[in-house]
Amino acid sequence: MLPKPNTNFTLPSLYDDLELDCRLYFPRVKTVSHEENHVGGCAIFAHPYAPLGGCYDDPVVHSVGSVLLRHGFVLATFNFRGAEKSAGRTSWSGKAELGDYVSVYAFMLAFINEGGVVDNILNADDNATSNLLPTLLLGGYSYGSMIAAHLPDIGVVLRILQHAKVGSAEHEIKNRAHELAQAFLGYCEVQQQRGRSNLKSLPAEVLQTSGATFGGYESPTAAHRISREGSRRSIDPERVRQSVDRVRRKLGSRSYSTGAHSSASAEATTPPEVVPKLMILLVSPLQGPVSSFATVFTKLKFERRDPKATAARDAPVMDTDVMLSSNHSLIVFGTDDRFTSPRKVSNWCQSLKARPGSMMDFREIVRAGHFWHDPGLESQMTGAVAEWLKSVH
């Protein structure tokens, strides 16, 4: 199971500004670079269908997330709209949930592009990382895997970040990434001092880095708009700002600035320069009638409800098969899955792997069902994920 998250935070959905509940988990910083099991990167893993109880506390999300955390990933999980404390309701088309996922996708790209983050997730110094790129793993289980399989190309999301206007959802996402990057850098320094046995010189409160909460929005206009769109929580902006400043002081270090991230500084920020390598992980993907029903027979494409929002309308549809075969991808499913069609999933996987130059792989777990209730079969699934991570590193 996953440990307590290092931070709980909220993001506005790029689809329509609804507020999403999110969590961020930091891996234990290694004292030796390039350990055998260390991959280095960021990962997002999405949960199953909310009306059937899916949320970021799903057991499969926890078991797969634990594997990713052990392999050095900074892990984000989140609740789609209508799940737990995220605002709104589950849509029939899946388009709104796709926008929810893209919000976390954009957050992770902005997080990676904050100064100092890449060096720490790659676990090396500036010289060692000069020719290396971090990994961004996009994944999901069941319904979450269906949404993850239809995400837009990374260039589309980077352009949204580059053209963020003050008060927009994307601008608030960048602000949140800045805040949490500072928390991550402070956490890394604490962990590195742990490795150097300097714990006695650190205040006790600095060592307690788990459970910090980040919320609220820098722009009053954005805060009002997002609240009006159906947020389930009432946020006192001043209380939140004081909380953020308190966490910054606890986690801040001499090496990294933890000053306030004003709108002016956000506008002056240079466009993201780090374009991570993508990896894709789908667990128990939906194929056949179930996936068609879940999206009411529509072609999933990232859209924004507000026609004035940063353009995504003209973004090309990313073909799922091309995305999976052109990036390091893994699909894991069970032969006894009664929630979808194992035969269709198997045929689909074999056709993807047979594509020229394909980097896709799959694991078929005999006797495993959709929900992975059998501990022995679930361990086979997580073992397959771990083996794949080491094989593509």
RAKA-V988746 format. One record per backbone hydrogen bond with DSSP energy under -1.0 kcal/mol. CO is the residue of the C=O (numbers start at 1). NH is the residue of the N-H. If there is no record, write none. Layout:
BEGIN
co->CO nh->NH
co->CO nh->NH
END
This chain:
BEGIN
co->5 nh->211
co->6 nh->212
co->7 nh->24
co->8 nh->214
co->9 nh->22
co->11 nh->20
co->13 nh->17
co->15 nh->305
co->18 nh->13
co->19 nh->87
co->20 nh->11
co->21 nh->79
co->22 nh->9
co->23 nh->77
co->24 nh->6
co->24 nh->7
co->25 nh->75
co->35 nh->38
co->41 nh->74
co->42 nh->137
co->43 nh->76
co->44 nh->139
co->46 nh->141
co->49 nh->52
co->49 nh->54
co->50 nh->53
co->55 nh->58
co->58 nh->62
co->59 nh->63
co->60 nh->64
co->61 nh->65
co->62 nh->66
co->63 nh->67
co->64 nh->68
co->65 nh->69
co->66 nh->70
co->67 nh->71
co->68 nh->73
co->69 nh->72
co->71 nh->39
co->71 nh->40
co->72 nh->41
co->74 nh->43
co->75 nh->25
co->76 nh->45
co->77 nh->23
co->80 nh->83
co->83 nh->86
co->87 nh->82
co->94 nh->98
co->95 nh->99
co->96 nh->100
co->97 nh->101
co->98 nh->102
co->99 nh->103
co->100 nh->104
co->101 nh->105
co->102 nh->106
co->103 nh->107
co->104 nh->108
co->105 nh->109
co->106 nh->110
co->107 nh->111
co->108 nh->112
co->109 nh->113
co->111 nh->114
co->114 nh->117
co->116 nh->120
co->117 nh->121
co->118 nh->122
co->119 nh->124
co->125 nh->129
co->129 nh->132
co->134 nh->277
co->135 nh->42
co->136 nh->279
co->137 nh->44
co->138 nh->281
co->139 nh->46
co->140 nh->283
co->141 nh->144
co->142 nh->146
co->143 nh->147
co->144 nh->148
co->145 nh->149
co->147 nh->150
co->148 nh->151
co->153 nh->156
co->153 nh->157
co->154 nh->158
co->155 nh->159
co->156 nh->160
co->157 nh->161
co->158 nh->162
co->159 nh->163
co->161 nh->164
co->165 nh->168
co->168 nh->172
co->169 nh->173
co->170 nh->174
co->171 nh->175
co->172 nh->176
co->173 nh->177
co->174 nh->178
co->175 nh->179
co->176 nh->180
co->177 nh->181
co->178 nh->182
co->179 nh->183
co->180 nh->184
co->181 nh->185
co->182 nh->186
co->183 nh->187
co->184 nh->188
co->185 nh->189
co->186 nh->190
co->187 nh->191
co->188 nh->192
co->189 nh->193
co->190 nh->194
co->191 nh->195
co->192 nh->196
co->193 nh->198
co->194 nh->197
co->198 nh->201
co->199 nh->202
co->207 nh->209
co->212 nh->8
co->214 nh->10
co->219 nh->223
co->220 nh->224
co->221 nh->225
co->222 nh->226
co->223 nh->227
co->224 nh->228
co->225 nh->229
co->227 nh->230
co->236 nh->240
co->237 nh->241
co->238 nh->242
co->239 nh->243
co->240 nh->244
co->241 nh->245
co->242 nh->246
co->243 nh->247
co->244 nh->248
co->245 nh->249
co->246 nh->250
co->247 nh->251
co->248 nh->252
co->262 nh->266
co->263 nh->267
co->264 nh->268
co->277 nh->136
co->279 nh->138
co->280 nh->330
co->281 nh->140
co->282 nh->332
co->283 nh->142
co->288 nh->292
co->289 nh->293
co->290 nh->294
co->291 nh->295
co->292 nh->297
co->293 nh->296
co->295 nh->298
co->306 nh->309
co->312 nh->315
co->319 nh->323
co->320 nh->324
co->321 nh->325
co->322 nh->326
co->325 nh->359
co->328 nh->280
co->329 nh->361
co->330 nh->282
co->331 nh->363
co->332 nh->284
co->333 nh->365
co->334 nh->337
co->341 nh->345
co->342 nh->346
co->343 nh->347
co->344 nh->348
co->345 nh->349
co->346 nh->350
co->347 nh->351
co->348 nh->352
co->349 nh->353
co->350 nh->354
co->352 nh->355
co->355 nh->358
co->359 nh->329
co->361 nh->331
co->363 nh->333
co->365 nh->335
co->365 nh->368
co->368 nh->336
co->374 nh->378
co->375 nh->379
co->376 nh->380
co->377 nh->381
co->378 nh->382
co->379 nh->383
co->380 nh->384
co->381 nh->385
co->382 nh->386
co->383 nh->387
co->384 nh->388
co->385 nh->389
co->386 nh->390
co->387 nh->391
co->388 nh->392
END
